[in-house]
Amino acid sequence: MANSKAKPRAADAALILVTVGSEEQASAIGRTLVDEGLAACVNVIGPIQSIYRWQAAVQEEREYLLLIKAREPDFSAIERRVRELHTYELPEVMGLRFDRGSRPYLEWVLASTGTAWRSKRFGQALSRRSLKRARNG
């Protein structure tokens, strides 16, 4: 979206799927992505049963699925951040573009994420941390 008054398009947003091995890791990754303004919302679903081939053997594991709602252009940044936080050697990070969506919801997703929002939020977070340190002296 080039200008803030432009009508949001479904293609501006994405649903990113990530699986993790524990509920704790799902919460940690989800909270980090939302706190850092990379995601507007992360749903944690699970446990789920995953069946997959890994190193020439069929594996079956209990996992948790993250449904990450974000800006489509932020996919690479989200993928990098998930890789930094994830415990798997090869984490699943799959992006799906929306082809349609509720305009108010899309507006919320786009308003809750993005560079300007992250810059503002980062400044607020630093101020809160500084205040907390000052109080705890």
Sequence and secondary structure as in RCSB ss.txt:
>XXXX:A:sequence
MANSKAKPRAADAALILVTVGSEEQASAIGRTLVDEGLAACVNVIGPIQSIYRWQAAVQEEREYLLLIKAREPDF
SAIERRVRELHTYELPEVMGLRFDRGSRPYLEWVLASTGTAWRSKRFGQALSRRSLKRARNG
>XXXX:A:secstr
  STTS   GGGEEEEEEEES HHHHHHHHHHHHHTTS SEEEEEEEEEEEEEETTEEEEEEEEEEEEEEEGGGH
HHHHHHHHHH  SSS  EEEEE S   HHHHHHHHHTSSHHHHHHHHHHHHHHHHHHHHHH 
